[in-house]
């Protein structure tokens, strides 16, 4: 309504003045000022939650605290200001109040989540200053994410909720700095022309603000400030031919060196030793065969490839001779070739197949694509869990607490902090360690498509029938290490495999009499890693099963249900030392983890909903202890977690 009034007033002013250029400019300026005031929008979301986790089982001792709750009310404000069409500013902040420490928490409950200045002059030149999200390609700038086939909706929304807290999704990296771009059609040469420049700080010498900080996110500390600059170019011509290229430079600022411990060496010498300098170059050809040759739109046929090189010239230092060693640059390569075939003649049938070949060398280094966004952590009942027994993939994947204030007597951070397994941090190369990964969901490619030391083939496909009322998916992956790692006496190449399949049925799409959705889904994915030598061997298998239900029985009411089962097996050799002899023996660890949940969703109105669920996590870590060398998994004795959740969300 305001825009209509402004338009009418401006037209009236123009008609009442002479065709004087200065007067028209003045009127135009006045109109832009009025529109600037109208260009302020405020959105956001109110939330209120009660969430409890009650621990029981053999791992819980008599004097342990058995119940942990998280109750809060909060509001997120998303304010956008646009002085004109070419520029805007955005700020997101949260006012959060935990009920547990309501009477003792006197600090400011405002938490800044996002601040950026954004623009798109002439609809061609774009820029972001401050916080922004960006991705280029799987081997350059990319955020690996967990993928669970036909994940039950009751769990999927919890995981999405936890990821949204860190602004994760669709493989975008969350960065802070400057992002510039030019997007246009450069006729007649290019149908699409995309050029981008990025500069961002990845780490600093100190980001934890210290004891009694109101809210802390991911706590990072590096010895030097780490930066990344990059240039990206993507071209499309002849309708379906694509060419792309990326150059990234990742480096430490030596002048910011702040050692964690006292150094015996000169400070400048130590900075030279520890500084990282890595360059990544990528070239990407591709062709959309259907568009290039004018094939029918029902056929989707694509071929694309990416070749990436990393060049690391980090300085080495001989501590015995006390002199620098300048070896040849560490050069690593990664190659990916992918084909896509899709056929969709009508609503009755559709098919899509993806197949790819990868060859990533062990020396390929790119923390901008290899830093994981999920590092499994214990979330609920950490105060009960004094010995780190209460870890399960379900707790790590689906639970998060924005602000947690532990008791004095417990062996955890006393500072209020966020409990989450999701992170948008960039990790240094020395933290690229498989031991931190959860084999239930990260066994095959723990660092995403750029995972080093992998060669092989992967394929997946989907078939849809009867107006998408029936969906069937399948996947297959066969990989080996490109080069054997002399790790723990394992000198052979590790073999990886993954097979899976699933289906989803929506009765409302197949039967006209059924007015609202009734969805049933199920899947199973089997993953395996094995390595064997004459002296030592190991084998890990993990089976992840899902069953889901979504039944909307009224226009605003839905029934939700989900069941997940993970079965892990670890078979490995260990050395048994007797009085006069040593024997290699095999040890088998069998684990079973189950999670079920049921609930109701009431959509009060558009943007407002209430969800109530009850569920349980049941963990049997096995009689034998899982070896930490083979990833993160439960340990200790049996335990259960009874989960109750009531969440109110109101978007505005």
C-alpha positions as CSV (number, residue, x, y, z in Angstrom):
1,X,0.0,0.0,0.0
2,X,2.8,2.4,0.9
3,X,4.5,1.8,-2.5
4,X,1.2,2.5,-4.3
5,X,0.9,5.8,-2.4
6,X,4.5,6.8,-3.2
7,X,4.0,5.9,-6.9
8,X,0.9,8.1,-7.1
9,X,2.5,11.0,-5.3
10,X,5.6,10.8,-7.6
11,X,3.5,10.7,-10.8
12,X,1.5,13.7,-9.6
13,X,4.7,15.7,-8.9
14,X,6.1,14.9,-12.3
15,X,2.9,16.0,-14.1
16,X,2.8,19.3,-12.2
17,X,6.4,20.4,-13.0
18,X,7.9,21.6,-16.2
19,X,10.3,19.4,-18.1
20,X,13.2,20.8,-16.2
21,X,16.1,18.4,-15.8
22,X,17.2,19.7,-12.4
23,X,13.7,19.6,-11.0
24,X,13.2,16.1,-12.2
25,X,16.6,15.0,-10.6
26,X,15.5,16.6,-7.4
27,X,12.1,14.8,-7.5
28,X,13.9,11.5,-8.2
29,X,16.3,12.0,-5.3
30,X,13.3,12.8,-3.0
31,X,11.6,9.7,-4.2
32,X,14.6,7.5,-3.5
33,X,14.8,8.9,0.0
34,X,11.2,8.0,0.6
35,X,11.7,4.5,-0.8
36,X,14.8,4.1,1.4
37,X,12.6,4.5,4.5
38,X,10.2,1.9,3.0
39,X,13.1,-0.5,2.4
40,X,13.4,-1.6,6.0
41,X,12.0,-5.0,6.8
42,X,12.0,-6.9,10.1
43,X,11.5,-10.7,10.2
44,X,12.5,-13.4,12.5
45,X,11.3,-16.2,14.7
46,X,10.1,-16.7,18.3
47,X,10.9,-20.0,20.0
48,X,10.0,-21.7,23.2
49,X,11.2,-25.2,24.1
50,X,11.2,-27.8,26.8
51,X,13.6,-30.6,26.1
52,X,14.6,-33.3,28.6
53,X,16.9,-36.3,28.5
54,X,16.7,-38.9,31.2
55,X,19.6,-41.4,31.4
56,X,19.4,-44.9,32.7
57,X,21.2,-48.2,32.3
58,X,24.3,-49.9,33.6
59,X,26.5,-46.9,32.8
60,X,24.5,-44.6,35.1
61,X,25.7,-44.9,38.7
62,X,23.5,-44.4,41.8
63,X,24.8,-40.9,42.7
64,X,24.9,-39.6,39.1
65,X,22.5,-36.9,37.9
66,X,20.0,-38.7,35.7
67,X,18.0,-35.9,34.1
68,X,19.1,-33.0,32.0
69,X,16.7,-30.4,30.8
70,X,16.9,-27.5,28.4
71,X,14.1,-24.9,28.7
72,X,14.3,-21.5,27.1
73,X,12.4,-18.7,25.3
74,X,14.2,-16.8,22.5
75,X,13.6,-14.5,19.6
76,X,15.7,-14.1,16.5
77,X,15.5,-10.7,14.7
78,X,16.4,-10.5,11.0
79,X,16.6,-6.8,10.0
80,X,17.3,-5.8,6.4
81,X,17.8,-2.2,5.5
82,X,17.9,-1.1,1.8
83,X,18.8,2.6,1.2
84,X,18.3,1.9,-2.6
85,X,18.1,-1.0,-5.0
86,X,21.8,-1.4,-5.3
87,X,22.8,-1.9,-1.6
88,X,21.4,-3.4,1.6
89,X,22.5,-4.3,5.0
90,X,21.5,-7.2,7.2
91,X,21.8,-7.9,10.8
92,X,20.6,-11.0,12.7
93,X,20.7,-11.1,16.5
94,X,19.1,-13.3,19.2
95,X,17.7,-12.5,22.6
96,X,17.8,-15.7,24.5
97,X,16.8,-16.6,28.1
98,X,17.4,-20.0,29.7
99,X,15.0,-20.9,32.4
100,X,17.6,-22.8,34.4
101,X,19.6,-19.7,35.3
102,X,16.9,-17.1,34.9
103,X,17.4,-15.6,38.4
104,X,21.2,-15.6,38.4
105,X,22.0,-14.6,34.8
106,X,22.4,-10.8,34.8
107,X,24.5,-10.6,31.7
108,X,23.3,-9.1,28.4
109,X,21.3,-11.9,26.6
110,X,21.8,-10.4,23.1
111,X,23.9,-12.5,20.7
112,X,24.9,-11.2,17.3
113,X,24.5,-14.0,14.7
114,X,25.0,-12.3,11.3
115,X,26.1,-8.8,10.1
116,X,26.6,-8.1,6.4
117,X,26.5,-5.3,3.9
118,X,25.3,-6.7,0.5
119,X,24.7,-5.2,-2.9
120,X,23.9,-5.9,-6.5
121,X,24.4,-2.7,-8.6
122,X,22.9,-2.9,-12.0
123,X,21.9,-6.5,-11.3
124,X,25.4,-7.5,-12.4
125,X,27.9,-6.4,-9.7
126,X,27.4,-8.2,-6.4
127,X,29.3,-7.8,-3.2
128,X,29.2,-9.0,0.4
129,X,31.1,-7.4,3.2
130,X,31.0,-9.1,6.6
131,X,29.3,-12.5,6.9
132,X,28.5,-14.4,3.7
133,X,28.0,-17.8,2.3
134,X,29.8,-19.1,-0.8
135,X,30.6,-22.3,-2.7
136,X,32.5,-22.9,-5.9
137,X,33.0,-26.6,-6.6
138,X,33.5,-29.9,-4.6
139,X,37.3,-29.8,-4.8
140,X,37.8,-26.1,-4.1
141,X,35.3,-24.2,-1.9
142,X,32.8,-26.7,-0.5
143,X,31.2,-27.7,2.8
144,X,30.9,-31.5,3.2
145,X,27.6,-32.6,4.8
146,X,26.1,-35.8,6.2
147,X,23.6,-37.5,3.8
148,X,21.1,-40.1,5.2
149,X,18.9,-41.9,2.7
150,X,15.2,-41.4,3.4
151,X,15.9,-40.0,6.8
152,X,12.6,-40.0,8.8
153,X,11.1,-36.5,8.8
154,X,10.8,-36.4,12.6
155,X,14.6,-36.7,12.8
156,X,15.4,-34.7,9.6
157,X,13.8,-31.6,11.0
158,X,15.8,-31.8,14.2
159,X,19.1,-32.1,12.2
160,X,18.1,-29.2,10.0
161,X,17.3,-27.2,13.1
162,X,20.8,-27.9,14.4
163,X,22.5,-27.1,11.1
164,X,20.5,-23.8,10.7
165,X,22.0,-22.7,14.0
166,X,25.4,-22.6,12.2
167,X,23.9,-21.4,8.9
168,X,24.9,-24.7,7.2
169,X,23.1,-26.3,4.2
170,X,23.4,-27.0,0.5
171,X,27.2,-27.3,0.9
172,X,27.8,-23.6,1.4
173,X,30.8,-22.4,3.4
174,X,30.1,-19.8,6.0
175,X,32.8,-17.1,5.8
176,X,33.6,-13.6,7.0
177,X,35.4,-11.0,4.9
178,X,34.8,-9.6,1.4
179,X,33.1,-11.4,-1.5
180,X,32.9,-9.7,-4.9
181,X,31.2,-10.9,-8.1
182,X,30.1,-10.1,-11.6
183,X,27.2,-12.0,-13.2
184,X,25.9,-11.3,-16.6
185,X,25.2,-12.5,-20.1
186,X,28.0,-11.4,-22.4
187,X,26.3,-11.7,-25.8
188,X,27.1,-13.1,-28.2
189,X,30.1,-14.9,-26.7
190,X,28.7,-16.2,-23.4
191,X,25.2,-17.2,-22.3
192,X,26.4,-16.9,-18.7
193,X,29.5,-15.2,-17.3
194,X,30.2,-15.5,-13.5
195,X,33.4,-14.0,-12.0
196,X,34.1,-13.9,-8.3
197,X,36.8,-12.7,-5.9
198,X,36.8,-13.7,-2.2
199,X,39.0,-12.7,0.8
200,X,38.4,-14.1,4.3
201,X,40.0,-14.7,7.6
202,X,39.8,-18.4,8.6
203,X,41.4,-18.4,12.1
204,X,42.8,-16.0,14.6
205,X,45.4,-16.2,17.4
206,X,42.6,-16.0,19.9
207,X,38.8,-16.2,19.5
208,X,37.6,-17.4,22.9
209,X,36.7,-14.4,24.9
210,X,37.5,-16.1,28.2
211,X,35.9,-17.2,31.4
212,X,32.2,-16.2,32.0
213,X,31.6,-15.2,28.5
214,X,27.8,-15.2,28.0
215,X,27.7,-17.4,25.0
216,X,30.6,-19.1,23.2
217,X,30.3,-20.8,19.8
218,X,33.1,-22.9,18.4
219,X,36.3,-22.3,20.5
220,X,39.3,-21.9,18.2
221,X,42.9,-21.0,18.8
222,X,45.6,-20.8,16.3
223,X,49.2,-19.7,16.5
224,X,48.8,-17.4,13.5
225,X,46.0,-15.7,11.8
226,X,45.0,-17.7,8.8
227,X,43.6,-16.2,5.6
228,X,42.2,-17.3,2.3
229,X,41.9,-15.4,-1.0
230,X,40.4,-16.8,-4.2
231,X,39.3,-16.1,-7.7
232,X,36.6,-18.0,-9.5
233,X,35.3,-18.0,-13.1
234,X,32.4,-19.9,-14.6
235,X,31.4,-19.6,-18.3
236,X,28.5,-21.1,-20.3
237,X,28.4,-20.8,-24.1
238,X,26.6,-22.5,-27.0
239,X,23.8,-23.0,-24.5
240,X,25.3,-26.1,-22.9
241,X,29.1,-25.9,-22.9
242,X,30.6,-25.0,-19.5
243,X,34.1,-24.0,-18.4
244,X,35.2,-23.1,-14.9
245,X,38.4,-22.3,-13.1
246,X,39.4,-21.5,-9.5
247,X,42.5,-20.3,-7.7
248,X,42.7,-20.3,-3.9
249,X,45.6,-19.1,-1.7
250,X,45.6,-20.2,1.9
251,X,48.3,-18.7,4.1
252,X,49.3,-17.7,7.6
253,X,50.2,-14.2,8.5
254,X,53.6,-14.6,10.1
255,X,53.5,-11.2,11.9
256,X,50.6,-12.4,14.0
257,X,52.5,-15.4,15.4
258,X,51.6,-16.2,19.0
259,X,53.0,-19.5,20.2
260,X,50.9,-21.7,22.4
261,X,54.0,-22.6,24.4
262,X,57.3,-20.9,25.2
263,X,59.7,-21.2,22.2
264,X,63.4,-21.9,22.4
265,X,63.8,-20.6,18.8
266,X,63.7,-17.0,17.6
267,X,60.1,-15.9,17.2
268,X,60.6,-15.2,13.5
269,X,62.2,-18.5,12.9
270,X,59.4,-20.3,14.7
271,X,56.9,-18.4,12.6
272,X,58.6,-19.5,9.4
273,X,58.5,-23.1,10.6
274,X,54.9,-23.2,11.5
275,X,53.4,-21.0,8.8
276,X,51.1,-22.6,6.2
277,X,51.1,-21.6,2.5
278,X,48.9,-23.6,0.2
279,X,47.6,-22.9,-3.3
280,X,44.8,-24.7,-5.0
281,X,44.1,-24.6,-8.7
282,X,41.0,-26.1,-10.3
283,X,39.8,-26.5,-13.9
284,X,36.2,-27.7,-14.8
285,X,34.9,-28.5,-18.2
286,X,31.4,-29.7,-18.7
287,X,28.6,-30.2,-21.3
288,X,24.8,-30.3,-21.1
289,X,24.3,-32.5,-24.1
290,X,20.5,-31.9,-24.2
291,X,20.8,-28.1,-24.4
292,X,23.8,-28.1,-26.7
293,X,22.2,-30.3,-29.3
294,X,18.6,-29.4,-28.8
295,X,17.4,-32.7,-27.4
296,X,13.8,-33.0,-26.0
297,X,13.4,-31.5,-22.5
298,X,12.4,-34.9,-21.1
299,X,16.0,-36.0,-21.5
300,X,18.7,-34.7,-19.1
301,X,22.2,-35.8,-20.2
302,X,25.3,-34.1,-18.6
303,X,29.0,-34.8,-18.5
304,X,31.4,-32.8,-16.2
305,X,34.8,-33.1,-14.8
306,X,37.0,-31.3,-12.3
307,X,40.8,-31.5,-12.0
308,X,42.4,-29.8,-9.0
309,X,46.0,-29.4,-7.9
310,X,47.3,-28.3,-4.5
311,X,50.7,-26.9,-4.0
312,X,52.0,-26.7,-0.5
313,X,55.4,-25.0,0.2
314,X,55.3,-25.0,4.0
315,X,58.8,-24.7,5.3
316,X,60.4,-27.6,7.2
317,X,63.0,-27.3,9.9
318,X,65.7,-29.8,11.0
319,X,65.7,-29.7,14.8
320,X,69.0,-31.6,15.0
321,X,71.1,-29.5,12.6
322,X,69.0,-26.5,13.5
323,X,68.6,-25.4,9.9
324,X,65.8,-24.9,7.4
325,X,65.0,-27.6,4.9
326,X,63.5,-26.4,1.7
327,X,62.1,-29.6,0.0
328,X,60.2,-29.6,-3.2
329,X,56.7,-28.4,-3.0
330,X,54.2,-31.0,-1.9
331,X,51.9,-31.3,-5.0
332,X,48.7,-33.2,-4.8
333,X,46.1,-33.9,-7.5
334,X,42.4,-34.7,-7.3
335,X,40.2,-35.7,-10.3
336,X,36.5,-36.2,-10.6
337,X,34.5,-37.2,-13.7
338,X,30.7,-37.3,-13.4
339,X,27.9,-38.3,-15.7
340,X,24.1,-37.6,-15.2
341,X,21.3,-39.3,-17.1
342,X,17.7,-38.3,-16.4
343,X,14.5,-39.3,-18.2
344,X,11.1,-37.9,-17.3
345,X,8.5,-38.4,-20.1
346,X,5.6,-37.6,-17.8
347,X,4.1,-37.8,-14.3
348,X,3.9,-41.6,-14.5
349,X,7.6,-42.2,-14.7
350,X,10.9,-40.6,-14.0
351,X,14.5,-41.8,-13.6
352,X,17.8,-40.2,-12.8
353,X,21.2,-41.8,-12.6
354,X,24.5,-40.3,-11.4
355,X,27.9,-42.0,-11.8
356,X,31.3,-40.6,-11.0
357,X,34.9,-41.7,-11.0
358,X,37.3,-40.1,-8.5
359,X,41.1,-40.2,-8.0
360,X,42.3,-38.1,-5.1
361,X,45.9,-38.4,-4.1
362,X,47.0,-38.6,-0.5
363,X,49.0,-35.3,-0.9
364,X,46.0,-33.3,-2.1
365,X,45.5,-30.6,0.5
366,X,42.6,-28.1,0.6
367,X,41.1,-27.3,4.0
368,X,38.4,-25.2,2.3
369,X,36.9,-28.3,0.9
370,X,38.1,-31.0,3.4
371,X,37.1,-29.4,6.7
372,X,34.1,-31.4,8.0
373,X,30.9,-29.6,9.1
374,X,30.1,-32.5,11.5
375,X,32.3,-33.6,14.4
376,X,30.4,-36.0,16.6
377,X,30.1,-34.8,20.2
378,X,28.2,-35.8,23.3
379,X,25.3,-33.4,23.8
380,X,22.8,-34.4,26.4
381,X,23.6,-35.8,29.9
382,X,27.3,-34.7,29.7
383,X,27.2,-34.0,33.4
384,X,26.3,-37.6,34.1
385,X,28.8,-38.8,31.7
386,X,32.1,-38.2,33.6
387,X,34.0,-40.9,31.6
388,X,32.8,-40.0,28.1
389,X,30.7,-43.1,27.8
390,X,27.5,-41.4,26.6
391,X,28.3,-40.9,23.0
392,X,26.0,-42.1,20.2
393,X,25.6,-40.9,16.6
394,X,21.9,-40.1,17.3
395,X,22.6,-37.8,20.2
396,X,25.4,-36.1,18.1
397,X,23.3,-35.8,14.9
398,X,20.0,-34.6,16.3
399,X,20.5,-32.8,19.6
400,X,21.9,-29.3,20.3
401,X,21.7,-26.8,23.1
402,X,22.3,-23.1,22.4
403,X,23.4,-22.1,25.9
404,X,24.5,-24.6,28.5
405,X,25.7,-23.7,32.0
406,X,27.1,-26.7,33.8
407,X,27.4,-27.2,37.5
408,X,30.6,-26.4,39.5
409,X,31.2,-30.0,40.5
410,X,31.3,-31.4,37.0
411,X,34.4,-32.0,34.8
412,X,33.2,-29.8,31.9
413,X,33.6,-26.2,30.8
414,X,32.2,-24.0,33.5
415,X,31.8,-21.2,31.0
416,X,28.4,-21.1,29.4
417,X,28.8,-22.6,25.9
418,X,26.9,-24.1,23.0
419,X,26.6,-27.8,22.7
420,X,26.5,-28.9,19.1
421,X,28.3,-31.3,16.7
422,X,28.0,-28.9,13.8
423,X,30.6,-26.4,13.0
424,X,31.4,-23.8,10.2
425,X,35.1,-23.7,11.3
426,X,38.0,-24.4,9.0
427,X,40.4,-26.9,10.4
428,X,44.1,-27.0,9.9
429,X,45.8,-29.9,8.1
430,X,47.1,-31.5,11.3
431,X,43.5,-32.0,12.5
432,X,42.6,-34.1,9.5
433,X,42.4,-37.2,11.5
434,X,40.0,-40.1,10.9
435,X,39.9,-40.8,14.6
436,X,37.6,-37.8,15.0
437,X,35.1,-39.2,12.5
438,X,32.0,-41.3,13.3
439,X,32.1,-44.6,11.2
440,X,28.3,-44.8,11.3
441,X,28.0,-41.8,8.9
442,X,31.6,-40.8,7.9
443,X,33.4,-44.1,7.1
444,X,33.8,-43.9,3.3
445,X,34.4,-40.2,2.5
446,X,34.8,-38.5,5.9
447,X,36.0,-35.2,4.3
448,X,33.5,-35.1,1.5
449,X,34.2,-35.3,-2.3
450,X,37.7,-33.9,-1.7
451,X,38.7,-36.7,0.8
452,X,42.4,-37.4,0.1
453,X,43.8,-40.9,-0.8
454,X,40.7,-42.3,-2.5
455,X,40.3,-43.8,-6.0
456,X,37.3,-45.6,-7.4
457,X,33.7,-45.4,-8.6
458,X,30.4,-44.4,-7.1
459,X,26.9,-44.3,-8.5
460,X,23.4,-43.5,-7.3
461,X,20.0,-43.4,-8.8
462,X,16.3,-42.6,-8.3
463,X,13.1,-43.9,-10.0
464,X,9.8,-42.1,-9.4
465,X,6.4,-43.6,-10.4
466,X,2.8,-42.6,-10.4
467,X,3.1,-38.8,-10.0
468,X,6.0,-39.3,-7.5
469,X,3.8,-41.4,-5.3
470,X,6.5,-44.0,-5.3
471,X,10.2,-43.3,-5.1
472,X,13.0,-45.8,-5.2
473,X,16.7,-45.0,-4.5
474,X,19.9,-46.9,-4.7
475,X,23.6,-46.2,-4.2
476,X,26.9,-48.0,-4.7
477,X,30.5,-47.0,-3.9
478,X,33.7,-48.9,-4.4
479,X,36.9,-47.2,-3.4
480,X,40.5,-48.0,-2.5
481,X,43.3,-45.9,-1.0
482,X,45.5,-44.6,-3.8
483,X,48.6,-45.2,-1.7
484,X,49.1,-47.4,1.3
485,X,49.7,-45.6,4.6
486,X,52.3,-47.0,6.9
487,X,50.0,-46.6,9.9
488,X,49.8,-48.9,12.9
489,X,51.7,-51.6,10.9
490,X,49.1,-51.5,8.1
491,X,51.1,-51.2,4.9
492,X,48.4,-52.3,2.4
493,X,45.8,-50.1,0.8
494,X,42.5,-49.9,2.7
495,X,39.4,-50.9,0.7
496,X,36.1,-49.1,1.1
497,X,32.6,-50.1,-0.1
498,X,29.0,-48.9,0.4
499,X,25.8,-50.3,-0.8
500,X,22.3,-49.0,0.0
501,X,18.7,-48.8,-1.1
502,X,15.4,-47.4,0.0
503,X,11.9,-46.4,-1.0
504,X,9.2,-43.9,-0.1
505,X,5.4,-44.1,-0.8
506,X,2.9,-41.3,-0.6
507,X,-0.6,-42.7,-0.8
508,X,-2.1,-39.2,-1.4
509,X,-0.4,-39.0,-4.8
510,X,-1.8,-42.3,-5.9
511,X,-5.3,-42.3,-4.5
512,X,-7.5,-39.2,-5.2
513,X,-9.7,-40.0,-2.3
514,X,-6.9,-39.4,0.2
515,X,-6.8,-35.7,0.7
516,X,-3.7,-35.3,2.9
517,X,-0.2,-36.8,2.6
518,X,0.5,-40.3,4.0
519,X,4.2,-41.0,3.6
520,X,6.0,-44.2,4.5
521,X,9.7,-44.5,3.9
522,X,12.5,-46.9,4.6
523,X,16.2,-47.5,3.8
524,X,19.3,-49.4,4.7
525,X,22.9,-48.4,3.8
526,X,25.8,-50.8,4.5
527,X,29.4,-49.4,4.7
528,X,32.6,-51.2,5.1
529,X,36.4,-50.5,5.4
530,X,39.0,-53.2,5.6
531,X,42.8,-53.5,5.6
532,X,44.9,-56.6,6.0
533,X,48.6,-57.4,6.1
534,X,50.7,-60.3,7.2
535,X,51.1,-58.8,10.6
536,X,47.9,-56.9,11.3
537,X,44.4,-56.3,10.0
538,X,41.1,-54.6,10.7
539,X,37.6,-54.5,9.4
540,X,34.8,-52.1,10.1
541,X,31.2,-52.6,9.0
542,X,28.3,-50.3,9.7
543,X,24.7,-50.8,8.8
544,X,22.3,-47.8,9.1
545,X,18.6,-48.5,8.8
546,X,15.7,-46.0,8.7
547,X,11.9,-46.3,8.8
548,X,9.7,-43.2,8.7
549,X,6.0,-42.2,8.9
550,X,4.3,-38.9,8.1
551,X,0.5,-38.9,8.3
552,X,-1.4,-35.6,8.0
553,X,-4.8,-36.6,9.3
554,X,-6.2,-33.0,9.4
555,X,-5.4,-29.8,7.5
556,X,-3.3,-28.6,10.4
557,X,-2.4,-31.8,12.4
558,X,0.1,-34.5,11.5
559,X,1.4,-37.7,13.1
560,X,5.2,-38.2,13.0
561,X,7.1,-41.4,13.6
562,X,10.6,-42.7,13.1
563,X,12.9,-45.6,13.8
564,X,16.7,-45.8,13.3
565,X,19.0,-48.7,13.9
566,X,22.8,-48.7,13.6
567,X,24.8,-51.9,13.8
568,X,28.6,-51.5,14.0
569,X,31.2,-54.2,13.9
570,X,34.9,-53.8,14.4
571,X,37.3,-56.8,14.0
572,X,40.9,-56.0,14.7
573,X,44.2,-57.5,15.8
574,X,45.9,-56.8,19.1
575,X,49.1,-57.9,20.6
576,X,48.9,-60.2,23.6
577,X,52.1,-60.3,25.7
578,X,52.7,-63.3,27.9
579,X,55.7,-64.0,30.1
580,X,57.9,-65.4,27.3
581,X,55.9,-65.0,24.2
582,X,53.8,-62.5,22.2
583,X,50.7,-63.5,20.2
584,X,48.5,-61.6,17.8
585,X,44.9,-62.2,18.5
586,X,41.7,-61.0,17.0
587,X,39.1,-59.0,18.9
588,X,35.5,-58.5,17.7
589,X,33.4,-55.6,18.9
590,X,29.6,-55.7,18.2
591,X,27.5,-52.6,18.8
592,X,23.8,-51.8,18.3
593,X,22.2,-48.4,18.7
594,X,18.5,-47.8,18.3
595,X,16.5,-44.6,18.3
596,X,12.7,-44.3,18.0
597,X,10.5,-41.3,18.3
598,X,6.8,-40.4,17.8
599,X,5.0,-37.1,18.0
600,X,2.3,-34.7,16.8
601,X,2.7,-31.5,14.8
602,X,0.0,-28.8,15.0
603,X,0.4,-26.0,12.4
604,X,-1.4,-23.2,14.3
605,X,-1.3,-20.9,11.3
606,X,1.2,-20.0,8.5
607,X,4.6,-19.7,10.1
608,X,3.4,-20.9,13.6
609,X,3.6,-24.5,14.8
610,X,3.8,-26.7,17.9
611,X,5.6,-30.0,17.8
612,X,5.6,-32.5,20.7
613,X,7.7,-35.7,20.6
614,X,8.7,-38.5,22.8
615,X,11.5,-41.0,22.0
616,X,14.4,-43.1,23.2
617,X,18.0,-43.8,22.4
618,X,19.1,-47.3,23.3
619,X,22.8,-48.0,23.2
620,X,24.6,-51.4,23.5
621,X,28.3,-50.6,23.1
622,X,29.3,-54.3,23.1
623,X,31.2,-56.4,25.6
624,X,34.6,-55.5,24.1
625,X,35.8,-51.9,24.0
626,X,35.9,-50.1,20.6
627,X,39.4,-49.0,19.6
628,X,39.8,-45.2,19.4
629,X,42.1,-45.7,16.4
630,X,39.1,-46.6,14.3
631,X,36.8,-43.7,14.8
632,X,34.4,-42.3,17.4
633,X,31.9,-44.8,18.8
634,X,30.2,-45.6,22.2
635,X,32.2,-47.2,24.9
636,X,31.5,-48.4,28.5
637,X,28.3,-50.1,29.5
638,X,24.7,-50.1,28.2
639,X,22.6,-46.9,28.6
640,X,19.4,-45.4,27.5
641,X,18.2,-41.8,27.0
642,X,14.5,-41.0,27.3
643,X,13.9,-37.8,25.3
644,X,10.9,-35.5,25.6
645,X,10.6,-32.4,23.4
646,X,7.9,-29.7,23.1
647,X,8.8,-26.9,20.7
648,X,6.8,-23.8,19.7
649,X,8.0,-21.8,16.7
650,X,6.4,-18.5,15.4
651,X,7.9,-16.9,12.4
652,X,7.2,-13.3,11.5
